[in-house]
Amino acid sequence: MSTLRDLAEEHTQLRPADIDHLHRIAGDWQLLSDLSFADLLLWVPVDGDGTFLCVAQVRPTTAPTAYLDDQVGRIVGGPEVAHLEVAQRQGRIWREGDPVWYGDVPARHEAIPVRLRTADGENGEVIAVVGRDTNLSTARTPSQLELNYLTTADDLAQMIADGTFPPPLHPGETTSAPRVGDGLVRLDANGKVTYASPNAQSAYRRLGYASHLVGEDLAKLHRRLAGDPLEGTDAANAILAALRGDAPPRREIDARGATMLTRALPLMPAGVPIGALVLVRDITEVRRRDRALITKDATIREIHHRVKNNLQTVAALLRLQARRVSMPEARVALEESVRRVASIALVHETLSMSSDEAVEFDGIVDRVASAATEVAATEVTVGMRRKGSFGVLPAEIATSLVMVLNELLLNAVEHGFPPAGEEGAVVAEGDGKPEVVVSAHRFRKQLHVSVVDNGRGLPEQFDAERGGRLGLQIVRALVTGELRGTIELRNGATGGTEAVLVVPLARGSADRLTP
């Protein structure tokens, strides 16, 4: 389906700033829809030919919808848009007219002009019209809650016509919470509560305020209730800022083990500050779960830290044992075990500093490659280079993959470049310098990895499936078993050896992998 921007750019002459303002309205107008008990449709004029295009729609969560079908993308004209034309041409909210019928649903039409204020704060031209259409099939005598909702909705509708709603978002904020049904408090120009919904009253009761809110100075109440004086001051200042006509960032209040999120919005229809709208939501359980997750994450990181320390201790013990062994074959085997344990410790070290069970793998590969050139038993100096990015990998892939790469890199350095004069020695391809290149890229939810050297290549009669040292046997077992992937060892087209791995990424991890 086409987006708001796509539709506006294709069918209208609206400027980018105009379209951005329409996006802000569509991002925050669920509030107005719920307060109005009505569907909102965003209509834009189509190139001055008397027709209008619906570029966005929102349905209320507080009442039945007037439209069973999606209206986005619909172009209408003639008598059906007369109310939209009046709102656009005269720049005022249109509320006249008799109810209309959509199939079996009676509905009341309203039209709200949308303005984008100029840089100097003056009223700009009307760039669109919000249709507010109310389903009348369940009409009844409104309650006090509904009357306050509708009064507040009319104030916000006038602010849309003035170009002062919605307010700009603060960095890191979304428009999803709190919502109208979570709790609503309306303030007069002096900051006194004139109405509080039952859910709002319940939220304040959990903070320790048992009396009725009506008549209370909300800023002073926030300052009294907050357990932290600084937090109370911030919450109170947010209320005062809204009363001045500003739109402060959301604040949280903690008291008596409960947490409440507040959002304060100024009410200033026709540019006159008449009070503020405060939306509240009890988020005690949300914050409790957050704290539990933080504790769990800290515990997991501590476990990885201890595993890393234990692995390093094992590596140190193996290293000491290797120094005491007189048999060269046993010493080599122990030293290889040290390197394998150390490579796994690298993954756990990274996980101990991570906030989730995923690691930035490029740094690990670079450290393993550097270690391979330093500890390899060869007289030839071999360069290491990485192409592409492994990105972020889940721990279950990273732990096995680092062992595979460690074995392949050591094998390439130790067996691909024998010293000059030794049987099989060759002049390296390219610029003549021995080099091993590790490449990685993602393709169709798979990680493709290659380890390529410009050395002497594989020996004749080499059987990749059956032959090879213990290191290659470990590689095959890890790739086909733990990683559920494939590996191919072959001679390069211009010399040297190529090891090519294809590793499927677990569901969800592919989206986290940096291309």
ABEGO torsion letter per residue (X at the ends): XBBAAAAAAAABABBAAAAAAAAAAAAAAAAAAAAAGBBBBBBBBBGGAGBBBBABBBBBAABBBABABBABGBBBBEAAAAAAAAAAAAGBBBABEBBBBBEABBBBBBBBBBBBBBAAGBBBBBABBBBBBBBAAABBBBBAAAAAAAAAAAAAAAAAAAGAOBBBBBBGBBAAOBBAAAEBBBBBAAGBBABBBAAAAAAAAAAGBABBABGBBAAAAAAAABABAAAAAAAAAAAAAAAAGBBBBBBBBBBGGBBBBBBBBBBBBGGBBAEBBBBBBBAAAAAAAAAAAAAAAAAAAAAAAAAAAAAAAAAAAAAAAAAABABAAAAAAAAAAAAAAAAAAAAAAAAAABABBBBBAAAAAAAAAAAAAAABBBABBBBBBBBEBAEBBBAAAAAAAAAAAAAAAAAAAAAABBBBGBBGBBBBBEAGBBBBBBBBBBBGGBBBBBBBBABAEBBBGBBAAABEBAAAAAAAAAAABAAGBBBBBBBBAAEEBBBBBBBBBBBGAAAABBX
